Amino acid sequence: MSWTSANGREITDEMIDRWRKSYEQGEFPEDERTVGGVIMGRPPLSTDKSPSHGTPS
């Protein structure tokens, strides 16, 4: 299965699996780039209503 991202890039199940494996090991996927700065820490939980989450310091 595959999807097309907003910028037209095709995203495949294989790509998602490779990214997942890298992220689970605390690594950034090879040959990928970030479009923003790295924010250290865990993302907020879906049940976390704290206004401080997601706000860069």
C-alpha positions as YAML, in Angstrom:
chain: A
units: angstrom
residues:
- id: 1
  name: MET
  ca: [0.00, 0.00, 0.00]
- id: 2
  name: SER
  ca: [1.16, 3.56, -0.57]
- id: 3
  name: TRP
  ca: [0.02, 7.13, -0.02]
- id: 4
  name: THR
  ca: [0.93, 10.47, -1.55]
- id: 5
  name: SER
  ca: [2.12, 13.19, 0.84]
- id: 6
  name: ALA
  ca: [1.13, 16.86, 0.56]
- id: 7
  name: ASN
  ca: [4.35, 17.58, -1.36]
- id: 8
  name: GLY
  ca: [3.72, 14.73, -3.82]
- id: 9
  name: ARG
  ca: [6.13, 12.19, -2.34]
- id: 10
  name: GLU
  ca: [4.97, 8.58, -2.39]
- id: 11
  name: ILE
  ca: [5.00, 6.99, 1.08]
- id: 12
  name: THR
  ca: [5.06, 3.18, 1.15]
- id: 13
  name: ASP
  ca: [4.47, 0.63, 3.90]
- id: 14
  name: GLU
  ca: [8.15, -0.31, 3.62]
- id: 15
  name: MET
  ca: [9.21, 3.30, 4.28]
- id: 16
  name: ILE
  ca: [6.95, 3.54, 7.32]
- id: 17
  name: ASP
  ca: [8.31, 0.27, 8.68]
- id: 18
  name: ARG
  ca: [11.92, 1.46, 8.19]
- id: 19
  name: TRP
  ca: [11.14, 4.78, 9.93]
- id: 20
  name: ARG
  ca: [9.43, 2.99, 12.82]
- id: 21
  name: LYS
  ca: [12.43, 0.72, 13.35]
- id: 22
  name: SER
  ca: [14.82, 3.68, 13.36]
- id: 23
  name: TYR
  ca: [12.70, 5.79, 15.72]
- id: 24
  name: GLU
  ca: [12.23, 2.89, 18.13]
- id: 25
  name: GLN
  ca: [16.03, 2.65, 18.38]
- id: 26
  name: GLY
  ca: [16.30, 6.40, 19.02]
- id: 27
  name: GLU
  ca: [17.81, 7.03, 15.60]
- id: 28
  name: PHE
  ca: [16.87, 9.25, 12.67]
- id: 29
  name: PRO
  ca: [16.10, 7.26, 9.50]
- id: 30
  name: GLU
  ca: [18.95, 7.09, 7.01]
- id: 31
  name: ASP
  ca: [18.55, 9.36, 3.96]
- id: 32
  name: GLU
  ca: [15.80, 11.38, 5.63]
- id: 33
  name: ARG
  ca: [15.79, 14.99, 6.76]
- id: 34
  name: THR
  ca: [13.83, 17.06, 9.21]
- id: 35
  name: VAL
  ca: [11.98, 20.22, 8.26]
- id: 36
  name: GLY
  ca: [12.23, 21.71, 11.74]
- id: 37
  name: GLY
  ca: [14.30, 21.74, 14.86]
- id: 38
  name: VAL
  ca: [14.65, 18.76, 17.12]
- id: 39
  name: ILE
  ca: [12.61, 19.03, 20.31]
- id: 40
  name: MET
  ca: [13.94, 16.81, 23.06]
- id: 41
  name: GLY
  ca: [11.52, 14.81, 25.19]
- id: 42
  name: ARG
  ca: [8.50, 12.69, 24.65]
- id: 43
  name: PRO
  ca: [5.48, 13.88, 22.73]
- id: 44
  name: PRO
  ca: [2.40, 14.59, 24.82]
- id: 45
  name: LEU
  ca: [0.00, 11.75, 25.53]
- id: 46
  name: SER
  ca: [-3.33, 11.99, 23.74]
- id: 47
  name: THR
  ca: [-4.99, 12.33, 27.17]
- id: 48
  name: ASP
  ca: [-2.59, 15.08, 28.33]
- id: 49
  name: LYS
  ca: [-4.38, 18.45, 28.34]
- id: 50
  name: SER
  ca: [-1.37, 20.40, 29.65]
- id: 51
  name: PRO
  ca: [-0.95, 23.67, 27.70]
- id: 52
  name: SER
  ca: [2.86, 23.47, 28.00]
- id: 53
  name: HIS
  ca: [3.14, 20.45, 25.68]
- id: 54
  name: GLY
  ca: [3.97, 21.30, 22.11]
- id: 55
  name: THR
  ca: [5.17, 24.79, 22.97]
- id: 56
  name: PRO
  ca: [8.88, 25.25, 22.20]
- id: 57
  name: SER
  ca: [10.86, 26.88, 24.99]
...
